[in-house]
Amino acid sequence: MKPKVMLRFASGLLLFFALGHIVGHITRHDTKDIRIQKVLKVMAENKFDMYGQLRSYDENYSGMSLNLIFSLVALAVILWILSIFTERNRVLVRALLVPISFCLIGFSITGFLFFFPIPAYTSFIAAVFTTVAMFTMVNKNSELK
């Protein structure tokens, strides 16, 4: 499989992850489980000083959730753009794939440790695609001689 295709698959996986996260973000308060409702209520009602602003853990959770959505969409777009340049500028694409792959590996580790399998596996597979694409772009015809 060509690096261009691998990066586009990784981009699609990140969009899938972002869409799932959007659904989870929007519906996270829609639960019938009384224990979860109690926790959400406490998280929303108790505010504390955060560097001059009164914030609740629910607000922090919402903000971080939105930040992840924005990050996933941005990474998906960046990977798609990089896929366009896999033949024309391998050095730049490879250099940018290093931190992106590292980030995706981090997402997969935290997904396995703190969340649930779908985002963990999605990140892991995207990390595999980006890492393999990065290493397959080194060949005799590349400008990385």
FIKOLZA-1660 file (N, C-alpha, C; in steps of 0.1 Angstrom, whole numbers, plus 5000, padded with zeros to 4 digits):
% residues 145
   i   px   py   pz ch aa at
   1 5009 4988 5000  A  M  N
   1 5000 5000 5000  A  M CA
   1 5009 5012 5000  A  M  C
   2 5006 5022 4992  A  K  N
   2 5014 5034 4991  A  K CA
   2 5012 5043 5003  A  K  C
   3 5022 5051 5007  A  P  N
   3 5021 5060 5018  A  P CA
   3 5009 5070 5017  A  P  C
   4 5006 5074 5005  A  K  N
   4 4995 5083 5003  A  K CA
   4 4982 5077 5007  A  K  C
   5 4980 5064 5004  A  V  N
   5 4967 5057 5007  A  V CA
   5 4967 5055 5023  A  V  C
   6 4979 5051 5028  A  M  N
   6 4979 5049 5043  A  M CA
   6 4976 5061 5051  A  M  C
   7 4981 5073 5046  A  L  N
   7 4978 5085 5053  A  L CA
   7 4963 5089 5052  A  L  C
   8 4957 5086 5040  A  R  N
   8 4943 5088 5039  A  R CA
   8 4934 5079 5047  A  R  C
   9 4939 5067 5048  A  F  N
   9 4931 5058 5058  A  F CA
   9 4933 5063 5072  A  F  C
  10 4945 5067 5076  A  A  N
  10 4946 5073 5089  A  A CA
  10 4938 5085 5091  A  A  C
  11 4937 5093 5081  A  S  N
  11 4929 5105 5082  A  S CA
  11 4914 5101 5084  A  S  C
  12 4909 5091 5076  A  G  N
  12 4896 5087 5078  A  G CA
  12 4893 5081 5092  A  G  C
  13 4903 5074 5097  A  L  N
  13 4901 5068 5111  A  L CA
  13 4900 5079 5121  A  L  C
  14 4907 5090 5119  A  L  N
  14 4907 5101 5129  A  L CA
  14 4893 5109 5127  A  L  C
  15 4888 5109 5115  A  L  N
  15 4875 5115 5114  A  L CA
  15 4864 5107 5120  A  L  C
  16 4866 5093 5119  A  F  N
  16 4856 5084 5126  A  F CA
  16 4857 5086 5141  A  F  C
  17 4869 5087 5146  A  F  N
  17 4871 5089 5160  A  F CA
  17 4865 5102 5164  A  F  C
  18 4867 5113 5157  A  A  N
  18 4861 5126 5160  A  A CA
  18 4846 5126 5160  A  A  C
  19 4840 5119 5150  A  L  N
  19 4825 5118 5149  A  L CA
  19 4820 5110 5161  A  L  C
  20 4827 5099 5165  A  G  N
  20 4822 5092 5177  A  G CA
  20 4823 5100 5189  A  G  C
  21 4834 5108 5190  A  H  N
  21 4836 5117 5202  A  H CA
  21 4825 5128 5202  A  H  C
  22 4822 5133 5190  A  I  N
  22 4811 5143 5190  A  I CA
  22 4798 5137 5195  A  I  C
  23 4795 5125 5191  A  V  N
  23 4782 5119 5195  A  V CA
  23 4783 5117 5211  A  V  C
  24 4794 5112 5215  A  G  N
  24 4796 5110 5230  A  G CA
  24 4795 5123 5237  A  G  C
  25 4801 5133 5232  A  H  N
  25 4801 5146 5239  A  H CA
  25 4787 5151 5240  A  H  C
  26 4779 5150 5229  A  I  N
  26 4766 5156 5229  A  I CA
  26 4756 5148 5238  A  I  C
  27 4758 5135 5239  A  T  N
  27 4749 5126 5246  A  T CA
  27 4754 5121 5260  A  T  C
  28 4765 5127 5264  A  R  N
  28 4771 5121 5277  A  R CA
  28 4762 5123 5289  A  R  C
  29 4753 5133 5289  A  H  N
  29 4744 5135 5300  A  H CA
  29 4731 5127 5299  A  H  C
  30 4729 5120 5287  A  D  N
  30 4717 5113 5285  A  D CA
  30 4718 5098 5290  A  D  C
  31 4716 5097 5303  A  T  N
  31 4718 5084 5309  A  T CA
  31 4706 5082 5319  A  T  C
  32 4703 5069 5320  A  K  N
  32 4692 5066 5330  A  K CA
  32 4699 5060 5343  A  K  C
  33 4712 5057 5342  A  D  N
  33 4719 5052 5354  A  D CA
  33 4719 5062 5365  A  D  C
  34 4713 5060 5376  A  I  N
  34 4712 5069 5387  A  I CA
  34 4726 5073 5392  A  I  C
  35 4735 5063 5393  A  R  N
  35 4748 5066 5398  A  R CA
  35 4756 5076 5389  A  R  C
  36 4754 5074 5376  A  I  N
  36 4761 5084 5367  A  I CA
  36 4754 5097 5368  A  I  C
  37 4741 5098 5369  A  Q  N
  37 4734 5111 5371  A  Q CA
  37 4739 5118 5383  A  Q  C
  38 4741 5111 5394  A  K  N
  38 4746 5117 5406  A  K CA
  38 4760 5123 5405  A  K  C
  39 4768 5115 5398  A  V  N
  39 4782 5120 5396  A  V CA
  39 4782 5132 5387  A  V  C
  40 4774 5132 5376  A  L  N
  40 4774 5143 5367  A  L CA
  40 4768 5156 5375  A  L  C
  41 4759 5154 5383  A  K  N
  41 4753 5165 5391  A  K CA
  41 4764 5171 5400  A  K  C
  42 4771 5163 5407  A  V  N
  42 4782 5168 5416  A  V CA
  42 4792 5175 5408  A  V  C
  43 4796 5169 5396  A  M  N
  43 4806 5175 5388  A  M CA
  43 4802 5189 5383  A  M  C
  44 4789 5191 5380  A  A  N
  44 4784 5203 5375  A  A CA
  44 4782 5214 5386  A  A  C
  45 4777 5210 5397  A  E  N
  45 4773 5219 5408  A  E CA
  45 4785 5225 5416  A  E  C
  46 4795 5217 5417  A  N  N
  46 4807 5222 5426  A  N CA
  46 4817 5229 5417  A  N  C
  47 4818 5242 5420  A  K  N
  47 4828 5250 5413  A  K CA
  47 4839 5253 5422  A  K  C
  48 4851 5255 5415  A  F  N
  48 4863 5259 5423  A  F CA
  48 4871 5269 5415  A  F  C
  49 4879 5276 5422  A  D  N
  49 4887 5287 5416  A  D CA
  49 4898 5281 5407  A  D  C
  50 4898 5284 5394  A  M  N
  50 4908 5280 5385  A  M CA
  50 4915 5292 5379  A  M  C
  51 4925 5297 5386  A  Y  N
  51 4933 5308 5382  A  Y CA
  51 4924 5320 5379  A  Y  C
  52 4915 5323 5389  A  G  N
  52 4906 5335 5388  A  G CA
  52 4892 5333 5382  A  G  C
  53 4890 5321 5377  A  Q  N
  53 4877 5317 5372  A  Q CA
  53 4870 5306 5380  A  Q  C
  54 4857 5307 5382  A  L  N
  54 4850 5296 5389  A  L CA
  54 4846 5286 5378  A  L  C
  55 4851 5274 5380  A  R  N
  55 4848 5264 5370  A  R CA
  55 4845 5251 5378  A  R  C
  56 4837 5242 5371  A  S  N
  56 4834 5229 5376  A  S CA
  56 4842 5219 5369  A  S  C
  57 4842 5207 5374  A  Y  N
  57 4849 5196 5367  A  Y CA
  57 4841 5193 5354  A  Y  C
  58 4828 5195 5354  A  D  N
  58 4820 5192 5342  A  D CA
  58 4824 5202 5331  A  D  C
  59 4826 5215 5335  A  E  N
  59 4831 5224 5325  A  E CA
  59 4845 5221 5320  A  E  C
  60 4853 5216 5329  A  N  N
  60 4867 5212 5324  A  N CA
  60 4866 5200 5315  A  N  C
  61 4857 5190 5319  A  Y  N
  61 4855 5179 5310  A  Y CA
  61 4850 5183 5297  A  Y  C
  62 4840 5192 5296  A  S  N
  62 4835 5196 5284  A  S CA
  62 4845 5203 5275  A  S  C
  63 4853 5212 5281  A  G  N
  63 4863 5219 5274  A  G CA
  63 4874 5210 5268  A  G  C
  64 4878 5200 5276  A  M  N
  64 4888 5191 5271  A  M CA
  64 4882 5182 5260  A  M  C
  65 4870 5178 5262  A  S  N
  65 4863 5170 5252  A  S CA
  65 4863 5177 5238  A  S  C
  66 4859 5190 5239  A  L  N
  66 4859 5198 5227  A  L CA
  66 4873 5200 5221  A  L  C
  67 4883 5202 5230  A  N  N
  67 4896 5203 5225  A  N CA
  67 4901 5190 5217  A  N  C
  68 4897 5179 5222  A  L  N
  68 4900 5166 5216  A  L CA
  68 4894 5166 5202  A  L  C
  69 4881 5170 5201  A  I  N
  69 4874 5170 5188  A  I CA
  69 4881 5179 5178  A  I  C
  70 4885 5191 5182  A  F  N
  70 4892 5200 5173  A  F CA
  70 4905 5194 5169  A  F  C
  71 4912 5188 5179  A  S  N
  71 4925 5182 5176  A  S CA
  71 4924 5171 5166  A  S  C
  72 4914 5162 5168  A  L  N
  72 4913 5151 5159  A  L CA
  72 4909 5155 5145  A  L  C
  73 4900 5165 5143  A  V  N
  73 4897 5170 5130  A  V CA
  73 4909 5177 5124  A  V  C
  74 4917 5185 5131  A  A  N
  74 4929 5191 5126  A  A CA
  74 4939 5181 5121  A  A  C
  75 4941 5170 5130  A  L  N
  75 4951 5160 5126  A  L CA
  75 4946 5152 5113  A  L  C
  76 4933 5150 5112  A  A  N
  76 4928 5143 5100  A  A CA
  76 4930 5152 5088  A  A  C
  77 4928 5165 5089  A  V  N
  77 4930 5174 5077  A  V CA
  77 4945 5174 5074  A  V  C
  78 4953 5175 5084  A  I  N
  78 4968 5176 5082  A  I CA
  78 4972 5163 5075  A  I  C
  79 4968 5152 5079  A  L  N
  79 4972 5139 5073  A  L CA
  79 4967 5139 5058  A  L  C
  80 4955 5143 5056  A  W  N
  80 4950 5144 5042  A  W CA
  80 4959 5153 5033  A  W  C
  81 4963 5164 5039  A  I  N
  81 4971 5174 5031  A  I CA
  81 4985 5167 5029  A  I  C
  82 4991 5161 5040  A  L  N
  82 5004 5154 5038  A  L CA
  82 5003 5143 5028  A  L  C
  83 4992 5137 5027  A  S  N
  83 4991 5126 5017  A  S CA
  83 4993 5131 5003  A  S  C
  84 4989 5143 5000  A  I  N
  84 4991 5149 4987  A  I CA
  84 5006 5151 4984  A  I  C
  85 5014 5153 4994  A  F  N
  85 5028 5156 4992  A  F CA
  85 5038 5144 4994  A  F  C
  86 5033 5132 4995  A  T  N
  86 5041 5120 4998  A  T CA
  86 5051 5118 4986  A  T  C
  87 5048 5122 4974  A  E  N
  87 5058 5120 4963  A  E CA
  87 5066 5132 4961  A  E  C
  88 5061 5144 4963  A  R  N
  88 5068 5156 4960  A  R CA
  88 5077 5161 4971  A  R  C
  89 5074 5158 4984  A  N  N
  89 5082 5164 4994  A  N CA
  89 5083 5154 5006  A  N  C
  90 5090 5143 5003  A  R  N
  90 5090 5132 5013  A  R CA
  90 5097 5136 5026  A  R  C
  91 5107 5145 5025  A  V  N
  91 5115 5149 5037  A  V CA
  91 5105 5156 5047  A  V  C
  92 5098 5166 5041  A  L  N
  92 5088 5173 5050  A  L CA
  92 5077 5164 5055  A  L  C
  93 5072 5156 5047  A  V  N
  93 5061 5147 5051  A  V CA
  93 5066 5138 5062  A  V  C
  94 5078 5132 5060  A  R  N
  94 5083 5123 5071  A  R CA
  94 5086 5130 5084  A  R  C
  95 5091 5142 5083  A  A  N
  95 5094 5150 5095  A  A CA
  95 5081 5153 5103  A  A  C
  96 5070 5156 5095  A  L  N
  96 5058 5159 5102  A  L CA
  96 5051 5147 5107  A  L  C
  97 5053 5135 5101  A  L  N
  97 5047 5123 5106  A  L CA
  97 5053 5118 5119  A  L  C
  98 5065 5122 5123  A  V  N
  98 5071 5118 5135  A  V CA
  98 5062 5123 5147  A  V  C
  99 5060 5136 5149  A  P  N
  99 5052 5140 5160  A  P CA
  99 5037 5136 5159  A  P  C
 100 5032 5135 5147  A  I  N
 100 5018 5130 5145  A  I CA
 100 5017 5115 5150  A  I  C
 101 5026 5107 5146  A  S  N
 101 5026 5093 5150  A  S CA
 101 5028 5092 5165  A  S  C
 102 5037 5100 5170  A  F  N
 102 5039 5100 5185  A  F CA
 102 5026 5103 5192  A  F  C
 103 5019 5113 5187  A  C  N
 103 5006 5118 5193  A  C CA
 103 4996 5106 5192  A  C  C
 104 4995 5100 5181  A  L  N
 104 4985 5089 5179  A  L CA
 104 4988 5077 5187  A  L  C
 105 5001 5074 5189  A  I  N
 105 5005 5063 5198  A  I CA
 105 5001 5067 5212  A  I  C
 106 5003 5079 5216  A  G  N
 106 4998 5084 5229  A  G CA
 106 4983 5083 5231  A  G  C
 107 4976 5087 5221  A  F  N
 107 4961 5086 5221  A  F CA
 107 4957 5071 5223  A  F  C
 108 4964 5062 5216  A  S  N
 108 4960 5048 5218  A  S CA
 108 4964 5043 5232  A  S  C
 109 4975 5047 5237  A  I  N
 109 4978 5042 5251  A  I CA
 109 4968 5047 5261  A  I  C
 110 4966 5060 5260  A  T  N
 110 4956 5066 5270  A  T CA
 110 4942 5060 5268  A  T  C
 111 4939 5057 5255  A  G  N
 111 4926 5051 5252  A  G CA
 111 4925 5037 5259  A  G  C
 112 4935 5029 5258  A  F  N
 112 4935 5016 5264  A  F CA
 112 4935 5017 5280  A  F  C
 113 4943 5027 5285  A  L  N
 113 4944 5028 5299  A  L CA
 113 4932 5034 5306  A  L  C
 114 4926 5044 5300  A  F  N
 114 4916 5052 5307  A  F CA
 114 4902 5053 5300  A  F  C
 115 4901 5048 5288  A  F  N
 115 4888 5049 5281  A  F CA
 115 4883 5035 5277  A  F  C
 116 4880 5033 5265  A  F  N
 116 4875 5020 5260  A  F CA
 116 4881 5016 5247  A  F  C
 117 4879 5004 5242  A  P  N
 117 4886 4999 5231  A  P CA
 117 4884 5006 5217  A  P  C
 118 4872 5011 5214  A  I  N
 118 4870 5017 5201  A  I CA
 118 4880 5029 5198  A  I  C
 119 4881 5039 5207  A  P  N
 119 4890 5050 5204  A  P CA
 119 4905 5045 5205  A  P  C
 120 4907 5035 5214  A  A  N
 120 4921 5030 5215  A  A CA
 120 4926 5023 5202  A  A  C
 121 4917 5014 5197  A  Y  N
 121 4921 5007 5185  A  Y CA
 121 4921 5016 5173  A  Y  C
 122 4912 5026 5172  A  T  N
 122 4912 5035 5161  A  T CA
 122 4925 5043 5161  A  T  C
 123 4929 5048 5172  A  S  N
 123 4942 5056 5173  A  S CA
 123 4954 5047 5170  A  S  C
 124 4953 5034 5175  A  F  N
 124 4964 5025 5173  A  F CA
 124 4966 5022 5158  A  F  C
 125 4955 5019 5151  A  I  N
 125 4955 5016 5137  A  I CA
 125 4960 5028 5129  A  I  C
 126 4955 5040 5133  A  A  N
 126 4960 5052 5126  A  A CA
 126 4975 5054 5128  A  A  C
 127 4979 5052 5140  A  A  N
 127 4994 5053 5144  A  A CA
 127 5002 5043 5135  A  A  C
 128 4997 5031 5133  A  V  N
 128 5004 5021 5125  A  V CA
 128 5004 5026 5111  A  V  C
 129 4993 5031 5105  A  F  N
 129 4994 5036 5092  A  F CA
 129 5004 5048 5090  A  F  C
 130 5004 5057 5100  A  T  N
 130 5013 5068 5098  A  T CA
 130 5027 5064 5100  A  T  C
 131 5030 5055 5109  A  T  N
 131 5044 5051 5111  A  T CA
 131 5049 5042 5100  A  T  C
 132 5041 5034 5095  A  V  N
 132 5045 5025 5083  A  V CA
 132 5047 5035 5071  A  V  C
 133 5038 5044 5069  A  A  N
 133 5039 5054 5058  A  A CA
 133 5052 5061 5059  A  A  C
 134 5056 5065 5071  A  M  N
 134 5068 5073 5073  A  M CA
 134 5080 5064 5069  A  M  C
 135 5080 5051 5073  A  F  N
 135 5092 5043 5070  A  F CA
 135 5092 5038 5056  A  F  C
 136 5081 5037 5049  A  T  N
 136 5080 5032 5035  A  T CA
 136 5084 5043 5026  A  T  C
 137 5084 5056 5030  A  M  N
 137 5088 5066 5021  A  M CA
 137 5103 5068 5020  A  M  C
 138 5111 5060 5027  A  V  N
 138 5125 5059 5025  A  V CA
 138 5129 5048 5015  A  V  C
 139 5133 5052 5004  A  N  N
 139 5137 5042 4994  A  N CA
 139 5148 5048 4985  A  N  C
 140 5152 5041 4975  A  K  N
 140 5163 5045 4966  A  K CA
 140 5160 5058 4958  A  K  C
 141 5147 5060 4955  A  N  N
 141 5143 5071 4947  A  N CA
 141 5139 5083 4955  A  N  C
 142 5140 5083 4968  A  S  N
 142 5136 5094 4976  A  S CA
 142 5148 5104 4978  A  S  C
 143 5145 5116 4982  A  E  N
 143 5155 5126 4984  A  E CA
 143 5162 5125 4997  A  E  C
 144 5160 5113 5004  A  L  N
 144 5166 5111 5017  A  L CA
 144 5178 5103 5016  A  L  C
 145 5185 5102 5005  A  K  N
 145 5197 5093 5003  A  K CA
 145 5207 5096 5013  A  K  C
% end
